[in-house]
Amino acid sequence: MNIDRKTIVHSLLLVIGILVLIPVFALGALAVSARYSDGPSVIFSGGPLVAGELVTGPEPDWSFVRGVRVFELQLLNPPRSRTLWIVEHEGKLYLNSNYMGGLRERFWKRWPAQAERDGRAIMRIDGKRYERELVRIKTGAVVEGVTAAFTRKYGVVMTPAEVEAEELWLFEMAPPNMTGGSR
């Protein structure tokens, strides 16, 4: 049996190439399937939120979200969903987007700019959907309270200075058709 070194190297590179391509194709398939699913997966954005009762009527008592770690949010334009952090502060709901000052924002986080342009959204918590209007919060006394609420709940320090520097974006999740807002 006469196997030369070139054949062994070629075979080894072929096996390594196949072993690398398997997870790449698997992750690609998961990303594509998530885009057409009802809601996001753990790491990929998902399609529109369609399952669950659409709650209408007066605003509920949002204090129950203090026990909710993450929720699902879908923008209406584009109709993609993701999993995010949420806090309740003084009876209102807020979400955030970290890492807005660098390359990550340009390549990874497009939803905050999309939400700023068109804030219409649907959120889903515990199987119930609620229509919301995302209103970006840049300044004001509420910023200190909201960043402190995120810091307490998630153990990650968030500060008003980060909001002022536009490294941290905050959004109030207001009832739909809210005019004005706490911009």
N, C-alpha and C positions, 0 to 999 in steps of 0.2 A: 504494500500500500504506500503510494508515493503522493502525499499531500504536501504541497509547498506552502510556504509562509504567506504568500500573496492570497491564496485561496482561503486560508484561515482568517486573515485580517478582513477580507471581503465578507465572509460569512458572519463574522463577529459584528461588523458594522451594520449589516443587514438586520441582524437580530436586535441590536441596540436601537436602530431606527424604527423598527416595528414596535418595540416596547415604549418608545417615546411617543409615537403617533397614536397608540391606543388611548391613553388618557386625554390627549389633545382632542381627538375626535369625540370621546365621551363627554368632555366638558362642553364642546361645541354643540353637541346634540342636546345636552341639558339646557344650555342657554337658549337655543331655538325653541325647544318645547315649553320652557318657562314663559317665553314671550307670548305664547298662544294659550296659556293656562289662566284659570280663574285665580289671580293673585300671584304674588312673587314666591320664589323659592328662597332658600336661606341666603344665597349669594347672588342670584340673578333677578333682575326686574321681571315682572310678570305682565300678564294681560289685564284687561278690565276686570274689576270686581263685580261679579254678577250674582253670586250666591249670597243668601242672607236677606232677612227682612230689611226693607228700606224704611227707616224710622222717620216719621214726619210729625209735625205738631210743635208744641212748645219745647224750648231747650230743656234737656234733662239736667239733673244734678250731676255734674261731671266729676264730683269728688271720687267716684269709683275708679277713675283712671290712675289714681295714686297707687293702686295695686297692679296696674298693667305695665309690663316692661316694654313691650313693643306693640305696634299696631300696623295695619296695612293702609297705605294711602295710594290712591290712583288719581292722577291728573286727568282731566277730560281732554286736554290737548297738549301733548299726545296722550292717548289712552293707555298708559303704562302704570304699573303698580310697583310699590317697593315697601320694605319693612323699615320703620323708623321709630325713634324714641318720642315719647309724649309726656308732657306735664300739664297739670291743672294748676292755675294760679289765679286766685281771686275769682273763681267761678268760670274762667275762660280757659280754652285749650291752646297749647303752644307746641310747636315742633322746632327742631333746629337742623342745621346742616353745618358740620365742622369742615375744616380744611379747605376753606373757600379761597385762600390767598395764593395758592400755588398751582403747579401743573396738574395735580389731581383733579381740581375743579374743571379744568379745560378738557381733560380726557375722560374723566370718570363721572363727575357729578354735573349733569346737564339739567337735571330736574329743578334745582332752585331758580335758575334763570327762566326756565319755562314757566314755573309757578309765579314768578314775579310778573311775567307778561300776561298770563291768563291764570288766575288763581282758582278757577272752578275745580273742585275736587270731590272725591268720595272717599270716606274713610270707613274701615271695617274694624270693629272691636267686638270680640266675643260673638262673632257670627252676625252682628247687626251692622247695617250700613247707614251712614249719615252723610248728607250733602254738606259741603263746607265751602268756604271762600277763604283762600290763603291770602293773608295780608302781611306783607313784610314789615317787620318792626326794626327800625334803624336807630331811633333815639327815644328819649323820654324816660320817665321814672319807672315805667313798667320793665325796662330792660334789666335793671338791677334785680328786681324780684324774680323775673323769669330765669335769668342765669343762675341765681341762687337756688331756685327750685330744681333745675337740671343738675346742679352740683350735688345737692342733697340726695336726690333720687338715684343718680347713676354713679356717684363717686368720682366723677371726672370734672376737674375744675373748669368752669366756664365763667368768663368775666365780661362786664360791660366794655372793657377796653378792646376785647376781641371783636365785639360787635361793631364798635366804632372804627376799628381797623379793617372791617369787612372780611375778617378771617372766619368769623362765626356769623351765620345768618339765622335770624329768628323769624318765625311766621306765627301770627295768630291764626287759629283755625276758626274763623267767625261763621255765624250762620249765613246761609246763602243770601245773595242780593243785599248784602250789607253795603250801605253807602258811606263813604268816608273811611272810617277805620282808625286804627291807632298807628298810623304810619309814623 
